[in-house]
Amino acid sequence: MNRRLPTNLVIGAVLVALVVGVAALSLVWTPHDPTLMNIRGKFADPSEAHWLGTDQLGRDVVSQLMAAARNSMTVALVAVLLGGSIGVALGLFASAVGGWVEDGVMRLADLGFAFPALLFAIMLAAVFGPSLSNAVLAIAFINIPIFARVTRGSANQIWTLDYVSASRAAGMNKFVISRDHILPNIAAAIIVQATIEFAVAILAEAALSYLGLGAQPPASSWGRMLSEAQTLMYLAPQLAIYPGLCIITAVLGFGLLGDGLRDISDPRLSRQR
């Protein structure tokens, strides 16, 4: 009997496809140059030339939103890949070696939780100046302990299985076992976590850009668009509404997609349905 896909998975996949599609389209086409200013045409109403109007500098809003989607997706992808790779490697290493090494890695992970992305971004900005690359490093940093804990917890369950014990009895190296047996069997959990962290990364990038610690002019960012629009709420509230809706759509999409993937990958949740 065919099993229906969870509703949250379907809705999340549609929203993610929409955001990713817009980001991909912005690589080759936008209605206008998102950085082109036209002071005479500022605060223009929606029209055929400017579908959502223009901002306080006469820049096309749709073009800015599309370029910001591309930047957000790029930041999220690089940050999750970087932080996830390091975190997964640390989690596999800790689970394979065990003992005081495992405890030490987990204590380092706990220490990583004490440095939020915002605090780390402020530290980087103080030393190197605010930039999108520093925002990526800050977001990647907070992903490392998360992936390390998820990987270590999932790997410890696999190490107790009979075929893994047989591999160890046959003299196979622990790190080879981790590569050939442990990692493939925990890949689903890692993918689910990565999807959820995409949503967190998008929100973190928007927050950092809002505070001036992320994307710098003339680069487009949903968070910076919100920051620029906060003094124009009575004059042009739509300039804050549009990027806010984009952030909600992206974060909600990846969050629902991650929850849906977790539902179908966890047999216990499947039996409950």
Order of alpha helices (4+ residues) and beta strands (2+ residues): alpha-alpha-alpha-alpha-alpha-alpha-alpha-alpha-alpha-alpha-alpha
